[in-house]
Amino acid sequence: MSITLETDRLILKPVGPADLDAHCNMMADPASAEFLTRDGKPQPYHADWRSYASLIGHWEIRGFGFFSMFEKNTGEWVGRTGPWMPAGWPELECGWAVAKPHWGKGYAPEAAIATIRWTFEQQPALPRIISLIDPKNQNSQAVAQKIGETRTDEIYMYEGTLPLNIWACLREEWLARFGA
Ligand SMILES: CC(C)(COP(=O)(O)OP(=O)(O)OC[C@H]1O[C@@H](n2cnc3c(N)ncnc32)[C@H](O)[C@@H]1OP(=O)(O)O)[C@@H](O)C(=O)NCCC(=O)NCCS
């Protein structure tokens, strides 16, 4: 995929094979895994490998998906964000994850805003974008607030057992605030 998005400090490109190890390194960190894996713990490398392959495959099937985030000034891979809607998902979601050494820099909201803008542009009939967030995940709720999402009173039961809050932004309201 040759799509490239640019923010003040980041370059965003669709996840690809070159970023596999950086992504697996992030997922091997317990702080990253806490709200991203089913049991909240790092998975073995082969499981992270398969998960990452599904991020790449999502682009092939849907024509959209997670973007890798690279620092402009170093070229370093710092995380991933973007639209995600695998089979069975309740609605199109914007997700985010940043490698622990890069927490506290404001990269997640900066990148998420760019990918939400891109997603609304690509999908003119899409009424809203959601984020599924564990109520214990304070960092992620802070990101959702910064990017103009609000918590709805809807709950999604992930795999039938894990209740996640549905945060959402509505197309027209969001574009009025963050549109180009
Ligand atoms: C969720 C996650 C991406 C949040 O990362 P984060 O770095 O804490 O959040 P932000 O990118 O918003 O950065 C936060 C801080 O950067 C600071 N910062 C420094 N420079 C900044 C700049 N130039 N612009 C904006 N913020 C800046 C801000 O002060 C901000 O702190 P504040 O929230 O107290 O104001 C991260 O915790 C993570 O990857 N978690 C694991 C994966 C996960 O849970 N994903 C979500 C699943 S739903």
The ligand as an SDF file (V2000), in Angstrom:
LIG
                    3D

 48 50  0  0  0  0  0  0  0  0999 V2000
   -2.9900    4.2030   25.2850 C   0  0  0  0  0  0  0  0  0  0  0  0
   -1.5980    4.7360   24.9800 C   0  0  0  0  0  0  0  0  0  0  0  0
   -1.3690    4.7800   23.4740 C   0  0  0  0  0  0  0  0  0  0  0  0
   -1.5010    6.1440   25.5580 C   0  0  0  0  0  0  0  0  0  0  0  0
   -0.1920    6.6230   25.3530 O   0  0  0  0  0  0  0  0  0  0  0  0
    0.3140    7.9280   26.0980 P   0  0  0  0  0  0  0  0  0  0  0  0
    1.6630    8.2340   25.5870 O   0  0  0  0  0  0  0  0  0  0  0  0
    0.1130    7.7520   27.5600 O   0  0  0  0  0  0  0  0  0  0  0  0
   -0.7630    9.0100   25.6620 O   0  0  0  0  0  0  0  0  0  0  0  0
   -0.5680   10.3170   24.8210 P   0  0  0  0  0  0  0  0  0  0  0  0
    0.0010    9.9570   23.4940 O   0  0  0  0  0  0  0  0  0  0  0  0
   -1.8740   11.0180   24.8560 O   0  0  0  0  0  0  0  0  0  0  0  0
    0.5470   11.1380   25.6110 O   0  0  0  0  0  0  0  0  0  0  0  0
    0.2700   11.5580   26.9330 C   0  0  0  0  0  0  0  0  0  0  0  0
    1.1580   12.6810   27.4060 C   0  0  0  0  0  0  0  0  0  0  0  0
    2.1100   13.1260   26.4690 O   0  0  0  0  0  0  0  0  0  0  0  0
    2.4730   14.4610   26.8840 C   0  0  0  0  0  0  0  0  0  0  0  0
    3.0820   15.1980   25.7780 N   0  0  0  0  0  0  0  0  0  0  0  0
    4.3910   15.4810   25.6940 C   0  0  0  0  0  0  0  0  0  0  0  0
    4.6380   16.1570   24.5650 N   0  0  0  0  0  0  0  0  0  0  0  0
    3.4510   16.3170   23.9330 C   0  0  0  0  0  0  0  0  0  0  0  0
    3.0740   16.9620   22.7130 C   0  0  0  0  0  0  0  0  0  0  0  0
    3.9660   17.5590   21.9170 N   0  0  0  0  0  0  0  0  0  0  0  0
    1.7690   16.9310   22.3560 N   0  0  0  0  0  0  0  0  0  0  0  0
    0.8510   16.3300   23.1320 C   0  0  0  0  0  0  0  0  0  0  0  0
    1.1540   15.7170   24.3180 N   0  0  0  0  0  0  0  0  0  0  0  0
    2.4620   15.7130   24.7070 C   0  0  0  0  0  0  0  0  0  0  0  0
    1.2130   15.0810   27.3650 C   0  0  0  0  0  0  0  0  0  0  0  0
    1.4700   15.9160   28.4610 O   0  0  0  0  0  0  0  0  0  0  0  0
    0.3490   13.8930   27.7430 C   0  0  0  0  0  0  0  0  0  0  0  0
    0.0930   13.8350   29.1090 O   0  0  0  0  0  0  0  0  0  0  0  0
   -1.3480   14.2250   29.6870 P   0  0  0  0  0  0  0  0  0  0  0  0
   -2.3060   13.1830   29.1680 O   0  0  0  0  0  0  0  0  0  0  0  0
   -1.1650   14.1570   31.1510 O   0  0  0  0  0  0  0  0  0  0  0  0
   -1.6920   15.5800   29.1630 O   0  0  0  0  0  0  0  0  0  0  0  0
   -0.5120    3.8580   25.6560 C   0  0  0  0  0  0  0  0  0  0  0  0
   -0.7370    3.8550   27.0340 O   0  0  0  0  0  0  0  0  0  0  0  0
   -0.4950    2.4370   25.1310 C   0  0  0  0  0  0  0  0  0  0  0  0
    0.0380    2.1790   24.0560 O   0  0  0  0  0  0  0  0  0  0  0  0
   -1.0700    1.5040   25.9140 N   0  0  0  0  0  0  0  0  0  0  0  0
   -1.0490    0.0880   25.5610 C   0  0  0  0  0  0  0  0  0  0  0  0
   -1.9570   -0.2280   24.4120 C   0  0  0  0  0  0  0  0  0  0  0  0
   -3.4030    0.1390   24.6860 C   0  0  0  0  0  0  0  0  0  0  0  0
   -3.8720    0.0350   25.7990 O   0  0  0  0  0  0  0  0  0  0  0  0
   -4.0800    0.5580   23.6210 N   0  0  0  0  0  0  0  0  0  0  0  0
   -5.4680    0.9400   23.6790 C   0  0  0  0  0  0  0  0  0  0  0  0
   -6.3970   -0.2170   23.7190 C   0  0  0  0  0  0  0  0  0  0  0  0
   -8.0720    0.3560   23.8260 S   0  0  0  0  0  0  0  0  0  0  0  0
  1  2  1  0
  2  3  1  0
  2  4  1  0
  2 36  1  0
  4  5  1  0
  5  6  1  0
  6  7  2  0
  6  8  1  0
  6  9  1  0
  9 10  1  0
 10 11  2  0
 10 12  1  0
 10 13  1  0
 13 14  1  0
 14 15  1  0
 15 16  1  0
 15 30  1  0
 16 17  1  0
 17 18  1  0
 17 28  1  0
 18 19  1  0
 18 27  1  0
 19 20  2  0
 20 21  1  0
 21 22  1  0
 21 27  2  0
 22 23  1  0
 22 24  2  0
 24 25  1  0
 25 26  2  0
 26 27  1  0
 28 29  1  0
 28 30  1  0
 30 31  1  0
 31 32  1  0
 32 33  2  0
 32 34  1  0
 32 35  1  0
 36 37  1  0
 36 38  1  0
 38 39  2  0
 38 40  1  0
 40 41  1  0
 41 42  1  0
 42 43  1  0
 43 44  2  0
 43 45  1  0
 45 46  1  0
 46 47  1  0
 47 48  1  0
M  END
$$$$
